[in-house]
Structure formats: structure tokens, C-alpha cells
Amino acid sequence: MSEAKVTSKGQITVPKDVRMKLNLKPGDRVRFVIEADGRVRLWPAKRDVSELRGILPKPKRSASVEDMEAAIRRHAVQRFLGHDRN
């Protein structure tokens, strides 16, 4: 288990084994998430695009171009008639 000392400015040096595991390089950014139980998670703020695959749920149904154009027309008509108060 690695540990680090907090400086008077609130800074820490990420231990070498952690930097290597997270593939952190000088200038990289990290993110901290505080869990409900008080634990803190740290991970690199950078992501390779391939890592994003699967983070969003698959749409329940796909919309055709025609469906999208019809929805745009409906919205435009509602705005024109003053029914859209957003």
C-alpha cells in the first residue's frame, strides 16, 4: 500500500507505483471522487476514446431521418404558435 504526505499547500506527490499503474505522466490531470462511505477514488482525467464505449445505455429504439425531421417540424410549429414556453 502506498501513501503520501500532504504539504502545507494541500499538495501530495502521487507515489511512483500508483503513477505507473495509472500511466500518469508529468502534466496529466487526475480526478477525485468521494464515495458515500467516505472513500476517495482517484483516476486519470484523460481517456482514450475507446474507453468510452459502452458507458451510455443503448437507445431503446432508433429514429429514422424522417422521424427526426418530423420531430423538428413539430417543434418549429409549436414555437411558431407560441406553445413552447421553455
Secondary structure, DSSP 4 states (H G I P E B T S, - for coil): ----PPPTTS--PPPHHHHHHTT--TT--EEEEE-TTS-EEEEES---GGGGTTSSPPPSS---HHHHHHHHHHHHHHHHHT----
